[in-house]
Amino acid sequence: MMQSTATKLHQRQASSVTVNASGRLHLGFLDPGATLGRRFGSLGLAIDGMSTTLDIRFATGVEDRYTAEPHASDELPRVRAHIGALKRLSERHAPLDVRLRRTLPAHAGLGSGTQLALCAGHAFARLHGIALDSSLIARALTRGARSGIGIAGFDRGGLILDGGPRSRMDLPPVLARIAFPDAWRVLLVLDSADTGLCGPAESKAMGSLPPFPQALAAHACHLALMQILPAAAERDFAPFARGVSELQSGIGQYFAASQGGMYTSHHVARVLDWIGAHYCAGIGQSSWGPTGFAILASQDEAVHAVAAVRNAGLVAPTLRLEIVKGRNTGANVVRSVVPG
């Protein structure tokens, strides 16, 4: 598949490529059990402030060279695997020099795996002058099986709704993409002491869940289509925040048995419960967590909430609070082209 696409369209070969991709929040599934016919369906948001950055160039030696900044070194095995798969599929075997400069926290609910795969795929393709889009890269590197939020966020950013995959072989189609209001802010609550479910543990948890109630699926769809997205389009914060919190409440109760409660981290839960009781905020957990979020109406409101929750003594030593914006643009790809 990759080779046939590569032969159709070529670009000038680059001497080096740098790709920077932001994180994303998964705000909730609409019907994870397919009780109304189509499974999953996701609402999500690309965010600024946290990202993955990868550099790639042709190596001067005869073997690939992989290096990373110290805080990113744990992800090198995954980068090696992605580049190896891309070489086999494209039949391009020139030695490469790959450097991982920055990564999203792994298994934290910020989409680190998909963004790393897409960074590697786009960097590899641009370096070799191969025309590949994100959907082809995602299929090649087995990303996007349940949610299309990370792929669409990489391409365009914004607040995104996908329709769930038609089958195990298909990626979820993007149904709507709305620019996230510039004034609104996202307070991230990260817990370094916990990780979300992933891999076999995630698959096992998904397989052990009870049937998703039809009424809950219908309500989630209505919240997304008739409250959350319209409120974002009209910059109407209060109904947006209420809708996100209500969607998260229903989904959180459904997944509670698999993750030990509404939230993976009880430290994150304490902070978000307090903010939800004292502010107009859209609160919840991204994917399996442990990262939680509170979406607030302005920078001032977010700063005030951080100070207030700290003064209340609710910020455990393992927690980190970050105020970020929504991101309405896709990943940055910078190519240095060979002269001539």
C-alpha positions in Angstrom: 0.0 0.0 0.0 2.7 2.4 1.0 4.9 1.6 -2.1 2.1 2.0 -4.6 1.2 5.4 -3.1 4.8 6.5 -3.1 5.2 5.8 -6.8 2.3 8.1 -7.7 3.6 11.3 -6.1 7.1 12.4 -5.4 8.6 15.5 -3.9 12.2 16.8 -3.8 14.2 14.8 -1.4 15.0 16.6 1.8 18.3 16.7 3.7 16.6 16.9 7.1 13.1 17.0 8.5 11.7 18.1 11.9 8.2 17.3 12.9 6.5 18.8 16.0 3.1 17.5 17.0 0.9 18.6 20.0 -1.0 16.4 22.5 -4.7 15.9 22.5 -7.5 15.3 25.1 -9.9 12.5 24.5 -13.2 13.9 25.9 -15.2 10.7 25.7 -16.7 8.0 23.6 -20.3 8.2 22.4 -21.1 4.5 22.1 -18.2 2.2 23.1 -20.5 -0.8 23.1 -22.2 -0.2 19.7 -25.6 -0.5 21.4 -27.1 1.8 18.8 -25.3 0.3 15.8 -21.9 1.9 15.3 -19.1 1.5 17.9 -17.0 4.2 19.7 -17.3 7.6 18.2 -15.1 10.1 19.9 -15.0 13.8 20.9 -11.5 15.3 21.4 -9.4 18.4 21.5 -5.9 19.2 20.3 -3.9 21.2 22.9 -0.9 23.5 22.8 1.9 23.4 25.3 2.9 19.7 25.3 4.3 18.0 22.2 6.5 15.4 20.5 9.4 16.6 18.4 11.5 14.3 16.1 14.4 15.1 13.8 15.5 12.9 10.9 18.2 13.0 8.3 20.2 10.6 6.2 23.1 9.1 8.3 26.7 9.4 7.2 27.5 5.9 8.4 26.2 2.5 7.3 23.8 1.9 10.1 20.8 3.8 11.6 21.6 6.0 14.5 19.0 6.7 17.2 19.5 9.3 19.9 17.2 11.2 22.3 17.2 13.9 24.9 17.3 12.2 28.4 13.6 12.8 29.2 12.6 11.3 25.8 14.9 8.2 25.8 12.2 5.8 27.0 10.4 6.1 23.6 13.4 5.2 21.5 12.3 1.5 21.1 9.0 2.6 19.6 10.7 5.0 17.2 13.0 2.2 16.1 10.0 -0.1 15.5 8.2 2.6 13.5 11.2 3.4 11.3 11.8 -0.3 10.7 8.2 -0.8 9.6 8.3 2.2 7.3 11.6 0.9 5.7 10.1 -2.5 5.0 6.8 -1.1 3.6 8.5 1.6 1.4 11.5 -0.5 0.4 13.7 2.5 1.3 16.7 1.2 3.4 19.2 4.0 3.5 20.7 4.5 7.0 19.1 7.3 9.0 20.0 9.5 11.8 16.9 10.0 14.1 16.8 12.2 17.1 13.9 12.4 19.5 13.9 15.9 21.1 10.7 15.9 23.1 7.9 13.5 23.8 4.5 13.6 25.4 4.1 11.7 28.7 3.6 8.0 27.8 0.3 6.3 28.8 -1.0 9.5 30.4 -4.1 10.1 28.2 -2.5 12.7 25.9 -2.2 10.5 22.7 1.6 10.0 22.9 1.6 6.8 20.9 -0.3 8.2 17.9 1.6 11.4 17.8 5.0 9.6 18.0 3.9 7.3 15.1 2.7 10.2 13.0 5.8 12.2 13.6 8.0 9.3 12.6 5.9 8.5 9.5 5.7 12.1 8.2 9.4 12.7 8.9 10.4 9.5 7.0 8.1 10.3 4.1 9.2 13.9 3.7 12.9 12.9 4.0 12.5 10.4 1.1 10.2 12.6 -1.0 7.3 10.2 -0.6 3.7 11.6 -0.6 1.9 9.9 2.3 -1.0 11.3 4.3 -1.7 10.6 8.0 -4.4 8.0 7.3 -1.9 5.8 5.4 0.8 6.3 8.0 -1.7 5.4 10.8 -2.8 2.2 9.0 0.9 1.2 8.4 1.8 1.8 12.0 -1.5 0.4 13.5 -2.8 3.5 15.0 -6.4 4.9 15.2 -8.2 1.6 15.7 -10.8 3.1 18.1 -10.4 6.9 17.8 -9.6 9.3 15.0 -9.0 12.2 17.3 -5.2 11.9 17.4 -4.9 11.6 13.6 -7.3 14.6 12.9 -5.6 16.6 15.6 -2.2 16.0 14.0 -3.5 17.2 10.7 -5.7 20.2 11.6 -6.0 20.7 15.4 -9.3 21.9 16.9 -12.3 20.4 18.6 -13.0 17.2 16.7 -15.8 14.6 16.5 -15.3 11.3 14.7 -17.9 8.6 13.8 -16.1 5.5 15.0 -14.6 2.9 12.7 -16.8 1.0 10.3 -14.8 -2.1 10.8 -11.5 -3.2 12.4 -9.8 -2.4 9.1 -11.1 1.2 8.8 -10.1 4.4 10.4 -12.9 6.5 12.0 -14.1 9.3 9.7 -14.0 12.9 11.0 -17.6 14.3 11.2 -16.9 17.7 12.5 -14.0 20.0 13.3 -14.6 23.3 15.1 -12.0 25.9 16.1 -11.6 26.0 19.8 -12.2 29.5 21.2 -8.9 31.4 21.7 -10.0 32.8 25.1 -10.8 29.5 26.7 -8.1 27.6 28.6 -7.4 24.0 29.6 -6.0 23.3 33.1 -4.2 19.9 32.9 -3.8 17.9 36.1 -1.0 15.4 35.6 0.0 12.7 38.1 3.5 11.3 37.6 2.7 8.4 40.1 0.1 6.8 37.9 -0.3 5.6 34.3 -3.4 4.8 32.3 -4.2 1.4 30.8 -2.5 0.5 27.5 -1.7 -2.5 25.3 -3.0 -5.9 26.5 -4.3 -4.5 29.7 -6.4 -2.0 27.8 -7.8 -4.6 25.5 -8.6 -6.9 28.4 -10.4 -4.0 30.2 -12.4 -3.1 27.1 -13.4 -6.7 26.6 -14.6 -7.1 30.2 -16.9 -4.1 30.2 -20.7 -4.7 30.5 -23.1 -3.7 27.6 -23.2 0.1 27.2 -26.8 1.3 28.0 -28.6 2.5 24.9 -30.0 5.5 26.8 -26.5 6.6 27.8 -25.3 6.3 24.2 -28.2 8.3 23.0 -27.6 10.9 25.6 -23.9 11.1 24.9 -24.6 11.6 21.2 -27.1 14.4 21.9 -24.7 16.1 24.3 -22.0 16.1 21.7 -24.1 17.1 18.7 -26.7 19.4 20.3 -24.8 21.0 23.2 -21.0 20.8 23.2 -20.3 21.4 19.5 -22.9 24.2 19.0 -21.7 25.9 22.2 -18.1 25.8 21.0 -19.2 27.2 17.6 -21.1 30.0 19.2 -18.4 30.7 21.9 -21.0 30.1 24.6 -18.9 28.7 27.5 -21.4 27.7 30.2 -23.4 25.1 28.1 -20.1 23.8 26.6 -18.7 23.3 30.1 -21.8 21.6 31.4 -22.0 19.4 28.4 -18.4 18.2 28.7 -18.8 17.5 32.4 -22.0 15.6 31.9 -20.5 13.5 29.0 -17.5 12.7 31.2 -19.7 11.8 34.1 -21.6 9.2 32.1 -18.5 7.7 30.5 -16.5 7.8 33.7 -19.2 5.8 35.6 -19.1 3.2 32.8 -15.3 2.7 32.9 -15.1 3.1 36.7 -14.9 -0.7 37.3 -11.9 -1.0 35.0 -9.9 2.0 36.3 -10.7 2.0 40.0 -13.2 4.8 40.0 -14.3 7.8 38.0 -10.6 8.8 37.7 -7.5 6.7 37.5 -5.7 8.9 40.0 -7.4 9.8 43.3 -5.1 12.8 43.6 -6.4 14.1 40.3 -10.0 13.3 41.4 -9.6 15.5 44.5 -8.5 18.5 42.5 -11.1 18.2 39.8 -14.0 17.6 42.2 -13.0 20.7 44.1 -12.7 22.8 40.9 -16.1 21.5 39.6 -17.7 22.5 42.9 -16.3 26.0 42.8 -16.0 27.0 39.2 -18.0 26.8 35.9 -15.7 24.3 34.2 -15.8 21.3 31.9 -14.0 18.7 33.9 -13.0 15.1 33.3 -10.3 12.6 32.5 -8.6 12.2 29.1 -8.9 8.6 27.9 -7.6 6.2 30.6 -5.8 9.0 32.4 -4.3 9.6 34.7 -4.3 13.1 33.2 -7.4 15.1 34.2 -8.6 18.4 32.8 -10.7 21.5 33.7 -11.7 23.7 30.8 -12.2 27.2 32.0 -13.5 30.4 30.3 -10.3 32.5 30.4 -6.7 32.7 31.4 -7.6 34.7 34.5 -10.1 32.1 35.6 -7.6 29.3 35.1 -4.9 31.1 37.1 -7.4 31.8 39.9 -8.4 28.2 40.0 -4.8 27.0 40.2 -4.1 29.4 43.1 -7.3 28.4 44.9 -6.8 24.7 44.7 -3.3 25.1 45.9 -4.4 27.2 48.8 -7.0 24.5 49.7 -4.1 22.1 50.1 -5.3 19.7 47.5 -2.3 19.5 45.2 -0.3 16.3 46.0 3.5 16.3 45.5 3.1 14.0 42.4 0.8 16.4 40.7 1.7 19.0 38.1 -0.8 21.7 37.0 -0.4 23.2 33.5 -2.6 25.8 31.8 -2.6 25.4 28.0 -4.6 26.6 25.1 -6.5 24.6 22.6 -4.6 24.2 19.3 -6.4 25.0 16.1 -3.5 24.1 13.7 -1.9 20.8 12.8 1.6 19.6 13.4 4.6 21.7 12.2 6.7 20.0 9.6 10.0 21.8 8.6 12.0 20.4 5.7 15.5 21.4 4.6 15.8 20.6 0.9 18.8 19.3 -0.9 20.0 22.1 -3.3 19.8 21.5 -7.0 
